[in-house]
Amino acid sequence: MIRKFLIGAFLLLTLIAMGAVVYFVMMLNMVDSRVNESYVSLERGQSTLREEDAENITNSFTVLILGVDQLAEEDVVEDELYPDVEYHRSDTMILATFNKDDDEVKMVGIPRDTITYIDEVGYFDKINHAHMFGGPDAAVDTVESLLNVPVDYYITVNMNAVVDVVDALGGVEFDVPFDMNEPNSANNGRVILEEGTQTLDGEGALAVVRSRRVDSDLARNNRQIEMVFKIMDKSKSTEALMNLDELIDVVADNISHNIPGDKMRGLATYYAFNNLTFNSVQLRGEDYWTEDKRAYFYRPNEEHLYLISNTIREELGLSDGTEPNDLINIRLRNYLEPYSVYDYDLLYNHFPEEEPYFMSYYYVSTLGDGINIPEFEPEKHNVEGEDDLEDLEELDDEDAESDDGDLDDQEEFDNADERNVLSVE
């Protein structure tokens, strides 16, 4: 009797295991099919910073995550200052470096107001405008220029997809840092949250990653990275697996990417069966205003750029490290004037004679490898961000939705012929 019971139990477990395998294979096939529908290649092809064929990249690679804050029903961008653009601003930019050898993912949050050179338009501007000017290609090229690391893949996500993803997961637990009162995703109601740890539904999660009425965009960027962690952690739960088909549809309907189907499938399998370590950091920097104090930017810390660049290059197994002048924000640090056109000589042939302070033999860095360091607390470093955040409370919902009042300050720079031309004196 016991033997028959054991045999029966073994057969039952075998059938369950086989069913689980069949279900998983079916889901992978569904992932493959749906993900291929949202595949959009980059015009530039493989990064010129890569030393090997991208098809051979298996263990270490980078993915640029771009979050665009748009209404799901929008098909085109409507911007009075930029009537010809066809993309939205990427208000979330996270560069993730996957290292399968160490089961680790390093994530670098790049604040939306970071000033850097955008080749698409030929001048220094806020990094989140790169996507607006030239889509994923421009965003990828600009991040590569800022950090001197190859960006192998990108994923563009409609931030409003957060609502459906979190709801399909059954909610996520999150420590809300302060009371919030934000417009909902349809912009026809309010989402009210109280401070404290709680289970958020989709609308609550979206409110958390969009809000910057009390703190700054820098703090919001940290919340966005934390929310990514929470969602990825919850996606491995039993509840998530039960709603996997719904999750696949939601994700596929709200992303575009250039990750080949086989690599996406391999990445999904790898993530499902391995416990990964996630380490994140926000790019450090300081407040930077134009001379007339009308436009705000976030100037990245040069030492932090240098350290992050070398750490990622080492993770990717690149033979050469980064030198300070490989980073355009360092090489042209004395000529960082937004909206100004740079002549060819200054842009490509100017190299400052003096070395940055952090290259001194006697200098001792407090930033380690640039990644595994304490969370950046702007207020402790006298970094205030934009000074009009409290004024957002006075805006109506429509104005608050745009979240880009600073664009009005660019109106005088719209005509390229009227921009300053900078050259080496």
ChimeraX attribute file (.defattr): number of C-alpha atoms within 10 A of each C-alpha:
attribute: neighborCount
match mode: 1-to-1
recipient: residues
	/A:1	6
	/A:2	7
	/A:3	8
	/A:4	9
	/A:5	10
	/A:6	11
	/A:7	12
	/A:8	12
	/A:9	12
	/A:10	12
	/A:11	12
	/A:12	12
	/A:13	12
	/A:14	12
	/A:15	12
	/A:16	12
	/A:17	12
	/A:18	12
	/A:19	12
	/A:20	12
	/A:21	12
	/A:22	12
	/A:23	12
	/A:24	15
	/A:25	12
	/A:26	13
	/A:27	17
	/A:28	20
	/A:29	14
	/A:30	17
	/A:31	24
	/A:32	18
	/A:33	13
	/A:34	17
	/A:35	24
	/A:36	19
	/A:37	15
	/A:38	18
	/A:39	17
	/A:40	16
	/A:41	16
	/A:42	17
	/A:43	9
	/A:44	11
	/A:45	11
	/A:46	16
	/A:47	19
	/A:48	12
	/A:49	14
	/A:50	16
	/A:51	12
	/A:52	12
	/A:53	9
	/A:54	14
	/A:55	9
	/A:56	7
	/A:57	13
	/A:58	14
	/A:59	14
	/A:60	20
	/A:61	22
	/A:62	22
	/A:63	21
	/A:64	23
	/A:65	21
	/A:66	27
	/A:67	23
	/A:68	21
	/A:69	21
	/A:70	21
	/A:71	15
	/A:72	13
	/A:73	7
	/A:74	8
	/A:75	10
	/A:76	11
	/A:77	16
	/A:78	14
	/A:79	13
	/A:80	10
	/A:81	12
	/A:82	14
	/A:83	9
	/A:84	11
	/A:85	16
	/A:86	16
	/A:87	19
	/A:88	23
	/A:89	23
	/A:90	26
	/A:91	23
	/A:92	24
	/A:93	24
	/A:94	24
	/A:95	21
	/A:96	23
	/A:97	24
	/A:98	24
	/A:99	20
	/A:100	17
	/A:101	10
	/A:102	12
	/A:103	15
	/A:104	16
	/A:105	19
	/A:106	21
	/A:107	23
	/A:108	22
	/A:109	21
	/A:110	24
	/A:111	28
	/A:112	20
	/A:113	23
	/A:114	24
	/A:115	23
	/A:116	26
	/A:117	27
	/A:118	25
	/A:119	16
	/A:120	16
	/A:121	16
	/A:122	15
	/A:123	21
	/A:124	21
	/A:125	21
	/A:126	22
	/A:127	28
	/A:128	27
	/A:129	22
	/A:130	28
	/A:131	27
	/A:132	20
	/A:133	22
	/A:134	20
	/A:135	20
	/A:136	27
	/A:137	18
	/A:138	23
	/A:139	27
	/A:140	27
	/A:141	22
	/A:142	22
	/A:143	23
	/A:144	19
	/A:145	19
	/A:146	24
	/A:147	23
	/A:148	25
	/A:149	25
	/A:150	25
	/A:151	23
	/A:152	22
	/A:153	23
	/A:154	25
	/A:155	19
	/A:156	21
	/A:157	23
	/A:158	21
	/A:159	23
	/A:160	24
	/A:161	24
	/A:162	26
	/A:163	21
	/A:164	21
	/A:165	23
	/A:166	24
	/A:167	18
	/A:168	21
	/A:169	24
	/A:170	18
	/A:171	22
	/A:172	21
	/A:173	15
	/A:174	18
	/A:175	15
	/A:176	19
	/A:177	15
	/A:178	13
	/A:179	13
	/A:180	20
	/A:181	17
	/A:182	25
	/A:183	21
	/A:184	19
	/A:185	24
	/A:186	12
	/A:187	12
	/A:188	8
	/A:189	11
	/A:190	16
	/A:191	16
	/A:192	14
	/A:193	19
	/A:194	13
	/A:195	11
	/A:196	12
	/A:197	11
	/A:198	14
	/A:199	15
	/A:200	22
	/A:201	20
	/A:202	24
	/A:203	23
	/A:204	26
	/A:205	27
	/A:206	25
	/A:207	24
	/A:208	26
	/A:209	21
	/A:210	22
	/A:211	19
	/A:212	20
	/A:213	18
	/A:214	16
	/A:215	16
	/A:216	20
	/A:217	21
	/A:218	27
	/A:219	19
	/A:220	20
	/A:221	23
	/A:222	19
	/A:223	20
	/A:224	22
	/A:225	20
	/A:226	16
	/A:227	20
	/A:228	13
	/A:229	15
	/A:230	16
	/A:231	18
	/A:232	13
	/A:233	13
	/A:234	19
	/A:235	22
	/A:236	15
	/A:237	12
	/A:238	11
	/A:239	13
	/A:240	18
	/A:241	16
	/A:242	12
	/A:243	14
	/A:244	20
	/A:245	15
	/A:246	16
	/A:247	21
	/A:248	18
	/A:249	16
	/A:250	17
	/A:251	20
	/A:252	21
	/A:253	16
	/A:254	17
	/A:255	20
	/A:256	22
	/A:257	24
	/A:258	21
	/A:259	21
	/A:260	17
	/A:261	19
	/A:262	13
	/A:263	14
	/A:264	17
	/A:265	19
	/A:266	14
	/A:267	15
	/A:268	13
	/A:269	13
	/A:270	14
	/A:271	15
	/A:272	12
	/A:273	9
	/A:274	10
	/A:275	11
	/A:276	17
	/A:277	11
	/A:278	14
	/A:279	16
	/A:280	23
	/A:281	21
	/A:282	24
	/A:283	22
	/A:284	25
	/A:285	22
	/A:286	17
	/A:287	17
	/A:288	19
	/A:289	16
	/A:290	12
	/A:291	8
	/A:292	6
	/A:293	9
	/A:294	11
	/A:295	17
	/A:296	19
	/A:297	24
	/A:298	26
	/A:299	22
	/A:300	23
	/A:301	14
	/A:302	20
	/A:303	20
	/A:304	22
	/A:305	22
	/A:306	24
	/A:307	20
	/A:308	23
	/A:309	26
	/A:310	22
	/A:311	19
	/A:312	30
	/A:313	24
	/A:314	15
	/A:315	19
	/A:316	20
	/A:317	14
	/A:318	16
	/A:319	8
	/A:320	10
	/A:321	17
	/A:322	20
	/A:323	13
	/A:324	21
	/A:325	17
	/A:326	17
	/A:327	21
	/A:328	18
	/A:329	24
	/A:330	24
	/A:331	23
	/A:332	18
	/A:333	14
	/A:334	9
	/A:335	17
	/A:336	21
	/A:337	21
	/A:338	21
	/A:339	22
	/A:340	19
	/A:341	20
	/A:342	20
	/A:343	14
	/A:344	11
	/A:345	11
	/A:346	16
	/A:347	20
	/A:348	12
	/A:349	11
	/A:350	14
	/A:351	13
	/A:352	13
	/A:353	7
	/A:354	6
	/A:355	12
	/A:356	14
	/A:357	11
	/A:358	15
	/A:359	13
	/A:360	9
	/A:361	7
	/A:362	8
	/A:363	9
	/A:364	10
	/A:365	13
	/A:366	8
	/A:367	14
	/A:368	13
	/A:369	16
	/A:370	25
	/A:371	21
	/A:372	12
	/A:373	14
	/A:374	11
	/A:375	12
	/A:376	16
	/A:377	13
	/A:378	17
	/A:379	10
	/A:380	8
	/A:381	11
	/A:382	10
	/A:383	17
	/A:384	16
	/A:385	21
	/A:386	20
	/A:387	9
	/A:388	11
	/A:389	15
	/A:390	14
	/A:391	9
	/A:392	16
	/A:393	14
	/A:394	9
	/A:395	11
	/A:396	9
	/A:397	17
	/A:398	10
	/A:399	12
	/A:400	16
	/A:401	17
	/A:402	11
	/A:403	16
	/A:404	11
	/A:405	12
	/A:406	13
	/A:407	13
	/A:408	12
	/A:409	12
	/A:410	14
	/A:411	12
	/A:412	11
	/A:413	14
	/A:414	12
	/A:415	9
	/A:416	15
	/A:417	9
	/A:418	12
	/A:419	16
	/A:420	14
	/A:421	13
	/A:422	17
	/A:423	14
	/A:424	11
	/A:425	4
